[in-house]
Amino acid sequence: MRTAVYQAGVEDGAPIVAKFYRPKRWSNAAILEEHAVVASASLAAREIPAVPARVLEGATLHEFDGFRFSVFERPTLDIETFGYEPRDYLLTHDFLPVDVRTAWETVVSIALEGVA
């Protein structure tokens, strides 16, 4: 049995992701170390997107009936966050070579219109 990951609906809220850990595969210390790394400020400082385990009752690792699990927020994939904002950031910070900027803007505009 491998680690199992499931999306679960939440009444009156965004869905969450529950990750169930394989028995005898990972120690609690190893799982908690992973949680600490993902939640660390160093990933955010390097602009590495990561979703930390949710803290519930003061802990990120939980157990029920012998099964260990963690709960994670589910980021919403929307056109603003994953389309317009990155486009605007690239344009504002001059990441694009001048000779391809116009073509790039045109293609991105067409793609974003298609998504919208």
N, C-alpha and C positions, 0 to 999 in steps of 0.2 A: 504494500500500500504506500502510495506517495502522499506528499502534502496535498491536501485538497483545498481548493479555493472556490467559494460560492458567493454569488451576489444575492442579497436578500432585500426584499422590499420593506420599507418602514412606513407604517401608517402616518400620514400627515408629514412626511419628510422625505429627504433624498435617500435612495438606496445605499446600503453599506456593503462592504465586502468582508466576509468571514474567512479566515485562513485557519485550517485545522492541521496540526502538526503530527507527523507520522510517529507512532509510539516507538520508543527506544532508538529513534534515529538521531534526534537532536537533543542535547541537554538543555535544560532551562537556561543555563548560563549562556549558551551559544545563541539561543533565540533572543534573549534579552540584549545580548551584545549587538545583534542585527538591528533590533529596535532602536538602540542607542545611536548607532551609526546613521540610520535613516533619519532620525529626528535631530541629528546634530546640525549646528549652524554652519559647519564647514561645507556641507553639500549645498546649502542655500547660497553661501558666499561664492561657490563655483558655478552657480546657476544650474545645478543638477536637480531636475525635478524628482521628488520622491514623496511618497505619502506615508507619514509615520503612523504607527499603530495608535489607535485611540486609547486614551487613559480612562479607564472605568474603575471606580472605587479605588483609585490610587495605583493601579497596575495596568500594564499593557498585555501581559500574558495571563490567561485564565484557564481554569479547568472545570469540566463538568463530566461527571460519571466516567472519569479516567481519560477523557479526551482533552488535550490542550488546544487552545485556540486564541486568536487575536482578532480584533475588529478594526477595520480601516474605513475611513471616509472614501467615498467614490467621487473623484473630481468630475465636474460636469464639463463635457466636451462641447464648447459652444464657439460660434464663429467670432465672437468678440475676443475671447481669451486666446484662441488658437489660430485666429485669422487676422483680424484687423490690428490687434496690439503688436504682434510680431512684425507685420508689414510696416506699421508706423515706426517701430523701433529701428528697423533696418534702414528705412529712409531717413529718419532723423539723425542717425549716427553715422551716415555716410559709409556704410559697409559695402555698397555696391560700386563697382567700377563705372566710371562715367560712360564708357562706350556701350554698356549693356543695361544701364539704368532704365531708359525709356521702354525697351522691350520687356524687361522684367516687370515693370509697373503695369504694362498692358496685360501681360499673361496673368499676373496675380489678380488684377481687377476682374478679368474674365472668370478666373477660378472662384473668386469670392462671390461674384454675382451668381455663378452656378450653384454654389453651396447655399446662398441665401434663398 
